[in-house]
Amino acid sequence: MEGFFTPEKMLIPGIIVATACVAWTLEYRFPYQPKQRIFTRKAFWTDFLWYSIGFSLIMGWVINAAILAPIDQATGWSARQTISAWPVWGQCLFFLVSHDLFIYCFHWLMHQNKYLWRIHELHHSPEEIDWPAGSRSHILETIIIQTVEFGPMIWLGAYLPIVLPFKALTGALWGTYIHSNINLNAGPLNYIINGPQMHRWHHSAVIGDQMRNLGTKFAIWDWIFGTGHLPKGRKPVYGLDVQFSQSNIFLHQLLAFRPWQGDKERDITPEATEQA
């Protein structure tokens, strides 16, 4: 085990753990939904232990070993070092912005296409939203998103010792931030970067709300393409019409083919949501 727990290798996990502790503290001290539970909410430990930790680590290894590395070996793309001459900060910025735009477009498509919705609805199944709940995702959605996220870095010859950890860390921290149950008013920043004030509306049970605030890190995509949404006078009610049991959470992650029941069944009117 010598060399396994070096400062360099423990830096990113340490930052993620510290961020999670800060998020929990703020959720407890300044909750947006005061009655929302933390450690005792439904499926908390499933989201925390499996999706946030176990599934993330396993899928990172699987995607690299089964998809990214074989494609690179077959094509030799990384040997061309397409962007290796770029400054490292430029590489980081390029992948940060381009992938975020892809996420916005793919996210929009998952809400428009009934087949893609089947692999995305698992992410909308939590009835209480906190940062571990935000890590709940289907295996196919994870494969698609992480392949597009990390593949180009390898294939275009980015400086991986910095660019890859930067992108992975940014994604983990931002996912924690936007799904946290923190009562935060970001003001004008809501028109530039995404945060919990905007993203919680995307997890609303109202279909009209779900189709809005599709961005992840940058809110500018939503305001540019007309999907920005910050209603007043009510609070979102989370979840779907379908109740996901503990076993169904795992089953749906693998199969994602529950019986077709139509959009109307998950259409909750704004009048039925909680008043602010």
Residue frames relative to the residue before (quaternion, step in Angstrom):
aa qw qx qy qz dx dy dz
M 1.0000 0.0000 0.0000 0.0000 0.00 0.00 0.00
E 0.4125 0.7236 -0.4684 0.2947 3.58 1.28 -0.04
G 0.7997 0.2638 -0.2118 0.4960 3.54 -0.88 0.95
F 0.5378 0.6379 -0.4133 0.3646 3.59 1.23 -0.21
F 0.7717 0.3024 -0.1599 0.5361 3.57 0.94 -0.92
T 0.1641 0.7912 -0.5638 0.1706 3.57 0.75 1.05
P 0.6457 -0.5315 0.3639 0.4101 3.63 -1.14 0.50
E 0.6441 0.5388 -0.3289 0.4320 3.58 0.98 -0.82
K 0.7148 0.4554 -0.2566 0.4646 3.56 0.92 -0.94
M 0.7080 0.4518 -0.2632 0.4746 3.57 1.14 -0.55
L 0.4525 0.7197 -0.4415 0.2871 3.60 1.24 -0.18
I 0.7149 0.4509 -0.2696 0.4615 3.59 0.71 -1.07
P 0.6630 0.4698 -0.3366 0.4758 3.67 0.80 -0.81
G 0.6316 0.5414 -0.3368 0.4411 3.58 1.04 -0.71
I 0.6516 0.5049 -0.3095 0.4740 3.57 0.99 -0.83
I 0.6532 0.5168 -0.3138 0.4557 3.58 0.98 -0.85
V 0.6490 0.5052 -0.3135 0.4746 3.59 0.97 -0.86
A 0.6537 0.5118 -0.3138 0.4609 3.58 0.94 -0.87
T 0.6449 0.5186 -0.3142 0.4653 3.58 1.00 -0.83
A 0.6402 0.5224 -0.3225 0.4617 3.58 0.99 -0.83
C 0.6554 0.5058 -0.3131 0.4653 3.59 0.97 -0.82
V 0.6351 0.5128 -0.3213 0.4801 3.58 1.03 -0.78
A 0.6507 0.5201 -0.3138 0.4556 3.58 0.96 -0.89
W 0.6502 0.5068 -0.3180 0.4682 3.59 0.93 -0.85
T 0.6485 0.5258 -0.3156 0.4510 3.57 0.95 -0.87
L 0.6892 0.4698 -0.2769 0.4771 3.57 0.91 -0.92
E 0.6218 0.5313 -0.3425 0.4624 3.60 1.05 -0.72
Y 0.6693 0.4852 -0.2908 0.4818 3.58 1.06 -0.73
R 0.7373 0.4362 -0.2297 0.4620 3.56 0.93 -0.96
F 0.8118 0.1160 -0.0278 0.5716 3.61 0.97 -0.85
P 0.0605 0.8480 -0.5245 0.0458 3.63 0.60 1.06
Y 0.4449 -0.6551 0.5394 0.2864 3.54 -1.12 0.70
Q 0.7397 0.2043 -0.1243 0.6290 3.55 1.05 -0.84
P 0.2974 -0.8194 0.4572 0.1763 3.63 0.04 1.26
K 0.7071 0.4634 -0.2676 0.4623 3.59 1.05 -0.70
Q 0.5039 0.6693 -0.4259 0.3416 3.58 1.23 -0.13
R 0.4068 -0.7151 0.5211 0.2270 3.54 -0.93 0.95
I 0.3530 -0.7095 0.5596 0.2426 3.56 -1.25 0.30
F 0.8386 0.1864 -0.0951 0.5029 3.58 0.06 -1.25
T 0.7230 0.4290 -0.2477 0.4815 3.61 1.17 -0.36
R 0.4326 0.6945 -0.4873 0.3052 3.60 1.15 0.14
K 0.6756 -0.5092 0.3518 0.4007 3.56 -1.24 0.45
A 0.8633 0.0526 -0.0839 0.4948 3.57 -0.92 1.03
F 0.2577 0.7867 -0.5274 0.1912 3.62 1.12 0.46
W 0.7209 0.4534 -0.2659 0.4517 3.57 0.76 -1.03
T 0.5777 0.5519 -0.3745 0.4706 3.57 1.16 -0.47
D 0.6848 0.4775 -0.2824 0.4726 3.56 0.89 -0.94
F 0.7074 0.4782 -0.2709 0.4445 3.56 0.89 -0.92
L 0.7688 0.3842 -0.2095 0.4663 3.59 0.66 -1.10
W 0.7483 0.3923 -0.2310 0.4825 3.58 0.92 -0.86
Y 0.7770 0.3691 -0.2135 0.4630 3.58 0.49 -1.16
S 0.7214 0.4536 -0.2715 0.4474 3.61 0.79 -0.96
I 0.7939 0.2834 -0.1372 0.5202 3.60 0.99 -0.78
G 0.7765 0.3985 -0.2210 0.4351 3.59 0.33 -1.26
F 0.7111 0.4601 -0.2668 0.4599 3.56 0.69 -1.09
S 0.6395 0.5387 -0.3271 0.4402 3.59 0.97 -0.83
L 0.6839 0.4790 -0.2899 0.4678 3.58 0.89 -0.91
I 0.6651 0.5117 -0.3055 0.4500 3.58 0.90 -0.93
M 0.7005 0.4751 -0.2851 0.4498 3.57 0.83 -0.96
G 0.5909 0.5645 -0.3686 0.4431 3.58 1.09 -0.61
W 0.6792 0.4756 -0.2809 0.4834 3.56 0.96 -0.89
V 0.6672 0.5185 -0.3042 0.4398 3.60 0.88 -0.95
I 0.6711 0.5043 -0.3085 0.4474 3.58 0.85 -0.96
N 0.6697 0.4896 -0.3089 0.4652 3.58 0.93 -0.83
A 0.7272 0.4539 -0.2517 0.4493 3.58 0.84 -0.99
A 0.7785 0.3762 -0.1835 0.4677 3.59 0.93 -0.86
I 0.7839 0.3025 -0.1576 0.5188 3.61 1.14 -0.48
L 0.7662 0.4161 -0.2385 0.4277 3.56 0.45 -1.20
A 0.7030 0.4666 -0.2746 0.4612 3.59 0.78 -1.01
P 0.6672 0.4902 -0.3283 0.4547 3.67 0.84 -0.80
I 0.6365 0.5151 -0.3377 0.4642 3.61 0.98 -0.76
D 0.6666 0.4998 -0.3072 0.4598 3.57 0.94 -0.84
Q 0.6457 0.5145 -0.3198 0.4649 3.58 1.01 -0.79
A 0.6871 0.4893 -0.2827 0.4567 3.59 1.00 -0.79
T 0.7730 0.3672 -0.1817 0.4844 3.58 1.04 -0.76
G 0.2853 -0.7773 0.5072 0.2390 3.56 1.11 -0.68
W 0.2557 0.8163 -0.4886 0.1715 3.57 1.22 0.41
S 0.6770 0.5174 -0.3205 0.4138 3.60 0.83 -0.93
A 0.5941 0.5903 -0.3636 0.4079 3.59 1.15 -0.57
R 0.6098 0.5686 -0.3510 0.4262 3.59 1.17 -0.45
Q 0.2083 -0.8244 0.5049 0.1485 3.59 1.27 -0.38
T 0.0028 -0.8788 0.4771 -0.0134 3.54 0.98 0.97
I 0.8205 0.1727 -0.0784 0.5393 3.59 0.85 -0.89
S 0.3300 0.7885 -0.4754 0.2084 3.58 1.22 0.23
A 0.6525 0.5177 -0.3166 0.4539 3.59 1.16 -0.52
W 0.5078 0.6390 -0.4317 0.3839 3.59 1.21 -0.21
P 0.5373 -0.5707 0.4801 0.3939 3.63 -1.13 0.40
V 0.6051 -0.5966 0.3795 0.3659 3.57 -1.03 0.76
W 0.6389 0.5233 -0.3438 0.4469 3.60 0.96 -0.77
G 0.6339 0.5276 -0.3239 0.4635 3.59 1.11 -0.68
Q 0.6244 0.5238 -0.3318 0.4751 3.57 1.06 -0.74
C 0.6521 0.5156 -0.3149 0.4580 3.59 0.92 -0.91
L 0.6797 0.4910 -0.2909 0.4608 3.57 0.89 -0.94
F 0.6332 0.5486 -0.3286 0.4361 3.58 0.98 -0.85
F 0.7196 0.4295 -0.2603 0.4795 3.58 0.79 -0.98
L 0.6045 0.5594 -0.3592 0.4389 3.59 1.06 -0.63
V 0.7302 0.4302 -0.2373 0.4747 3.58 0.80 -1.04
S 0.6884 0.4919 -0.2981 0.4419 3.61 0.82 -0.98
H 0.6783 0.4731 -0.3084 0.4701 3.61 0.92 -0.78
D 0.6295 0.5297 -0.3462 0.4508 3.57 1.03 -0.69
L 0.6326 0.5067 -0.3311 0.4832 3.58 1.06 -0.68
F 0.6198 0.5262 -0.3413 0.4716 3.59 1.03 -0.74
I 0.6453 0.5255 -0.3243 0.4498 3.59 0.92 -0.92
Y 0.6320 0.5261 -0.3399 0.4563 3.58 0.95 -0.83
C 0.6992 0.4770 -0.2776 0.4546 3.60 0.80 -1.02
F 0.6811 0.4735 -0.2920 0.4761 3.59 0.90 -0.88
H 0.6157 0.5453 -0.3359 0.4591 3.56 1.07 -0.75
W 0.6337 0.5194 -0.3180 0.4770 3.57 0.99 -0.87
L 0.6683 0.5078 -0.3012 0.4526 3.59 0.92 -0.90
M 0.6394 0.5311 -0.3333 0.4450 3.61 1.00 -0.74
H 0.6883 0.4501 -0.2854 0.4922 3.57 1.13 -0.54
Q 0.6677 0.4952 -0.2967 0.4701 3.58 1.24 -0.28
N 0.7394 0.3909 -0.1958 0.5120 3.57 1.07 -0.80
K 0.4421 -0.7369 0.4401 0.2603 3.60 -0.61 1.10
Y 0.6425 0.5113 -0.3365 0.4610 3.60 1.09 -0.53
L 0.6687 0.4662 -0.2976 0.4970 3.58 0.98 -0.80
W 0.5776 0.5765 -0.3787 0.4366 3.59 1.13 -0.57
R 0.6075 0.5768 -0.3538 0.4161 3.58 1.06 -0.69
I 0.7232 0.3864 -0.2621 0.5089 3.60 1.05 -0.58
H 0.6786 0.4766 -0.3028 0.4698 3.60 1.23 -0.17
E 0.5744 0.6327 -0.3901 0.3431 3.59 1.07 -0.58
L 0.5302 0.6181 -0.4150 0.4057 3.61 1.16 -0.42
H 0.6417 0.5269 -0.3235 0.4538 3.57 1.03 -0.75
H 0.7054 0.4379 -0.2517 0.4973 3.59 1.19 -0.54
S 0.5031 0.7082 -0.3952 0.2987 3.60 1.24 -0.07
P 0.5628 0.6009 -0.4292 0.3713 3.70 0.98 -0.44
E 0.3465 -0.7496 0.5333 0.1833 3.54 -0.97 0.90
E 0.7234 0.2089 -0.1741 0.6346 3.53 1.36 -0.11
I 0.2340 -0.8123 0.5247 0.1001 3.57 -0.72 1.07
D 0.1768 0.7195 -0.6598 0.1253 3.52 -0.91 1.07
W 0.7413 -0.4466 0.2306 0.4448 3.60 -1.18 0.13
P 0.6443 0.4847 -0.3760 0.4566 3.72 0.90 -0.54
A 0.6016 0.5624 -0.3620 0.4367 3.61 1.07 -0.66
G 0.6365 0.5592 -0.3270 0.4186 3.57 1.08 -0.65
S 0.6376 0.5310 -0.3310 0.4495 3.59 1.23 -0.31
R 0.4982 0.6607 -0.4297 0.3613 3.61 1.25 -0.16
S 0.2246 0.7821 -0.5489 0.1915 3.60 -0.56 1.11
H 0.5483 -0.6211 0.4621 0.3165 3.53 -1.26 0.53
I 0.6211 -0.5864 0.3770 0.3582 3.56 -1.09 0.70
L 0.6726 0.4921 -0.3082 0.4588 3.62 0.96 -0.79
E 0.6249 0.5227 -0.3370 0.4719 3.57 1.03 -0.75
T 0.6503 0.5173 -0.3113 0.4611 3.57 0.97 -0.85
I 0.6466 0.5217 -0.3222 0.4539 3.58 0.94 -0.85
I 0.6743 0.4965 -0.3015 0.4559 3.59 0.85 -0.95
I 0.7173 0.4694 -0.2685 0.4394 3.56 0.73 -1.07
Q 0.7178 0.4398 -0.2756 0.4641 3.60 0.84 -0.89
T 0.5798 0.5531 -0.3833 0.4593 3.61 1.12 -0.47
V 0.6909 0.4525 -0.2735 0.4931 3.57 0.93 -0.91
E 0.6389 0.5392 -0.3300 0.4384 3.59 1.12 -0.59
F 0.8216 0.2812 -0.1187 0.4815 3.57 0.71 -1.08
G 0.5464 0.6488 -0.3935 0.3545 3.59 1.13 -0.54
P 0.6958 0.4780 -0.3012 0.4435 3.63 0.70 -0.97
M 0.5853 0.5733 -0.3812 0.4283 3.60 1.08 -0.58
I 0.6901 0.4600 -0.2626 0.4932 3.56 0.97 -0.91
W 0.7291 0.4729 -0.2538 0.4247 3.56 0.73 -1.08
L 0.7191 0.4262 -0.2551 0.4859 3.61 1.10 -0.62
G 0.5230 -0.6854 0.3889 0.3247 3.57 1.27 0.07
A 0.2195 0.7814 -0.5489 0.1999 3.59 0.98 0.79
Y 0.5392 -0.5966 0.4754 0.3569 3.55 -1.26 0.39
L 0.2650 -0.8526 0.4321 0.1272 3.55 0.24 1.35
P 0.6096 0.5732 -0.3886 0.3859 3.68 0.91 -0.66
I 0.7506 0.3162 -0.2008 0.5443 3.60 1.16 -0.47
V 0.6991 0.5023 -0.2927 0.4164 3.59 0.76 -1.04
L 0.6854 0.4933 -0.3035 0.4414 3.59 0.83 -0.92
P 0.6775 0.4542 -0.3195 0.4824 3.68 0.81 -0.81
F 0.6131 0.5531 -0.3523 0.4405 3.58 1.04 -0.74
K 0.6970 0.4649 -0.2768 0.4707 3.58 0.85 -0.94
A 0.6579 0.5057 -0.3162 0.4599 3.60 0.95 -0.84
L 0.6741 0.4941 -0.2948 0.4633 3.57 0.94 -0.90
T 0.6372 0.5296 -0.3250 0.4559 3.58 0.97 -0.85
G 0.6639 0.5122 -0.3015 0.4539 3.58 0.94 -0.89
A 0.6731 0.4988 -0.2967 0.4583 3.56 0.93 -0.91
L 0.6862 0.4821 -0.2905 0.4608 3.58 0.88 -0.92
W 0.6848 0.4832 -0.3014 0.4547 3.58 0.92 -0.84
G 0.6134 0.5356 -0.3489 0.4638 3.57 1.08 -0.65
T 0.6253 0.5243 -0.3234 0.4791 3.56 1.08 -0.75
Y 0.6831 0.5209 -0.2826 0.4268 3.55 0.88 -1.00
I 0.7520 0.4337 -0.2569 0.4248 3.60 0.61 -1.07
H 0.7083 0.4319 -0.2707 0.4884 3.61 1.17 -0.42
S 0.4845 0.6909 -0.4308 0.3199 3.60 1.22 -0.06
N 0.4258 -0.6934 0.5300 0.2388 3.54 -1.16 0.72
I 0.3122 0.7531 -0.5033 0.2865 3.55 0.67 1.17
N 0.3686 -0.7237 0.5435 0.2121 3.56 -0.90 0.96
L 0.2088 0.7901 -0.5311 0.2238 3.54 0.11 1.33
N 0.1569 -0.7605 0.6239 0.0881 3.55 -0.91 0.95
A 0.2084 -0.8284 0.5133 0.0828 3.56 -0.29 1.29
G 0.3619 -0.7687 0.4717 0.2358 3.58 1.24 -0.11
P 0.8464 -0.1055 0.0902 0.5141 3.61 -0.93 -0.88
L 0.5470 0.6239 -0.4041 0.3849 3.61 1.16 -0.43
N 0.5451 0.6270 -0.3922 0.3950 3.59 1.22 -0.43
Y 0.6605 0.4883 -0.3115 0.4777 3.59 1.21 -0.29
I 0.7092 0.4189 -0.2500 0.5090 3.57 1.30 -0.08
I 0.8117 0.0698 -0.0048 0.5799 3.57 0.73 -1.06
N 0.4773 -0.6780 0.4915 0.2664 3.53 -1.16 0.65
G 0.0245 0.7921 -0.6086 0.0389 3.54 -1.11 0.73
P 0.7413 -0.4138 0.2688 0.4550 3.60 -1.25 -0.03
Q 0.5835 0.5953 -0.3772 0.4036 3.60 1.08 -0.61
M 0.7200 0.3905 -0.2361 0.5228 3.58 1.06 -0.72
H 0.7274 0.4957 -0.2798 0.3834 3.55 0.71 -1.08
R 0.5740 0.5938 -0.4012 0.3962 3.61 1.07 -0.54
W 0.6214 0.5439 -0.3542 0.4389 3.60 1.11 -0.56
H 0.5951 0.5587 -0.3667 0.4463 3.57 1.14 -0.50
H 0.6941 0.4441 -0.2666 0.4999 3.60 1.18 -0.52
S 0.3676 0.7310 -0.4893 0.3018 3.57 1.26 0.25
A 0.5200 -0.6356 0.4755 0.3154 3.57 -1.20 0.56
V 0.5653 0.5812 -0.3861 0.4401 3.59 1.26 -0.19
I 0.4783 -0.6963 0.4498 0.2900 3.60 -0.67 1.07
G 0.6345 0.5430 -0.3373 0.4344 3.57 0.96 -0.80
D 0.6559 0.4873 -0.3076 0.4875 3.58 1.10 -0.66
Q 0.6340 0.5588 -0.3284 0.4219 3.57 0.99 -0.83
M 0.6784 0.4975 -0.2878 0.4577 3.57 1.10 -0.64
R 0.6629 0.4782 -0.2919 0.4966 3.58 1.29 0.05
N 0.8136 0.2654 -0.1968 0.4784 3.56 -1.36 0.23
L 0.1739 0.8373 -0.4897 0.1701 3.53 0.81 1.10
G 0.5320 0.6498 -0.4024 0.3644 3.58 1.22 -0.24
T 0.3849 -0.7109 0.5387 0.2371 3.54 -1.27 0.34
K 0.8177 0.1430 -0.0646 0.5538 3.58 0.45 -1.16
F 0.7853 0.2626 -0.1390 0.5431 3.57 0.89 -0.91
A 0.3391 -0.7458 0.5436 0.1824 3.55 -0.89 1.01
I 0.4947 0.6976 -0.4198 0.3040 3.57 1.20 -0.37
W 0.5877 0.5749 -0.3823 0.4218 3.61 1.06 -0.65
D 0.6691 0.5092 -0.3055 0.4470 3.59 0.91 -0.91
W 0.7024 0.4492 -0.2850 0.4729 3.59 0.90 -0.82
I 0.6219 0.5312 -0.3469 0.4590 3.59 1.10 -0.61
F 0.7884 0.3335 -0.1577 0.4923 3.58 0.87 -1.01
G 0.5865 -0.6552 0.3430 0.3302 3.59 1.23 0.36
T 0.5714 0.5943 -0.3961 0.4042 3.61 1.12 0.50
G 0.3993 0.7124 -0.4830 0.3157 3.60 1.24 0.26
H 0.0006 0.8188 -0.5648 0.1023 3.56 -0.94 0.92
L 0.1723 0.7650 -0.6045 0.1401 3.60 -0.61 1.15
P 0.0535 -0.8397 0.5403 0.0127 3.61 0.36 1.21
K 0.2510 -0.7499 0.5933 0.1504 3.53 -1.27 0.47
G 0.7294 0.4635 -0.3104 0.3959 3.53 -1.25 0.38
R 0.7841 0.1618 -0.1270 0.5855 3.59 1.22 -0.03
K 0.3247 -0.7092 0.5866 0.2178 3.53 -1.32 0.30
P 0.5196 -0.6533 0.4359 0.3364 3.62 -1.03 0.63
V 0.2367 -0.6888 0.6608 0.1813 3.51 -1.31 0.54
Y 0.3088 -0.8100 0.4781 0.1410 3.56 -0.61 1.13
G 0.6512 0.5634 -0.3870 0.3297 3.52 -1.38 0.15
L 0.4594 -0.6481 0.5395 0.2790 3.50 -1.41 -0.17
D 0.6429 -0.4825 0.4005 0.4398 3.55 -1.30 0.01
V 0.6896 0.4587 -0.2668 0.4929 3.57 1.12 -0.69
Q 0.2989 -0.7512 0.5621 0.1740 3.56 -0.79 0.99
F 0.2300 -0.7781 0.5731 0.1154 3.57 -0.72 1.08
S 0.2711 -0.7510 0.5797 0.1625 3.57 -0.61 1.11
Q 0.7070 -0.4436 0.3197 0.4486 3.57 -1.29 0.19
S 0.6892 0.4625 -0.2900 0.4764 3.60 0.90 -0.85
N 0.6484 0.5320 -0.3260 0.4362 3.60 1.02 -0.75
I 0.5651 0.5910 -0.3892 0.4242 3.57 1.16 -0.55
F 0.6936 0.4474 -0.2700 0.4959 3.58 0.95 -0.89
L 0.6579 0.5195 -0.3141 0.4458 3.58 0.93 -0.89
H 0.6725 0.4928 -0.3012 0.4627 3.55 0.93 -0.87
Q 0.5933 0.5754 -0.3697 0.4246 3.58 1.08 -0.60
L 0.7293 0.4164 -0.2275 0.4930 3.57 1.09 -0.72
L 0.8001 0.3207 -0.1476 0.4850 3.59 0.90 -0.92
A 0.0334 -0.8527 0.5174 0.0631 3.57 0.88 -1.01
F 0.5960 0.5476 -0.3903 0.4388 3.56 1.00 0.73
R 0.0711 0.7775 -0.6158 0.1065 3.56 0.43 1.21
P 0.6676 -0.5093 0.3341 0.4281 3.63 -1.13 0.44
W 0.4959 -0.6418 0.4958 0.3105 3.56 -1.05 0.80
Q 0.0266 -0.8295 0.5571 -0.0278 3.56 -0.73 1.07
G 0.5853 -0.6312 0.3607 0.3590 3.58 1.22 0.16
D 0.5886 -0.6149 0.4062 0.3323 3.53 -1.15 0.64
K 0.6033 0.6039 -0.3742 0.3624 3.58 1.02 -0.76
E 0.6238 0.5733 -0.3553 0.3950 3.57 1.03 -0.68
R 0.7430 0.3529 -0.2250 0.5223 3.59 1.10 -0.56
D 0.4941 0.6518 -0.4292 0.3831 3.58 1.26 0.34
I 0.0127 -0.7908 0.6102 -0.0472 3.57 -0.33 1.29
T 0.4013 -0.7342 0.4905 0.2435 3.59 -0.78 0.95
P 0.6193 -0.5568 0.3951 0.3877 3.59 -1.13 0.55
E 0.6036 0.5863 -0.3570 0.4056 3.59 1.09 -0.68
A 0.6718 0.5028 -0.2925 0.4586 3.58 1.19 -0.56
T 0.5722 0.5999 -0.3890 0.4017 3.59 1.21 -0.12
E 0.6575 -0.5383 0.3728 0.3728 3.51 -1.32 0.37
Q 0.4152 -0.6994 0.5256 0.2494 3.57 -0.98 0.84
A 0.4823 -0.6749 0.4779 0.2891 3.57 -1.00 0.83
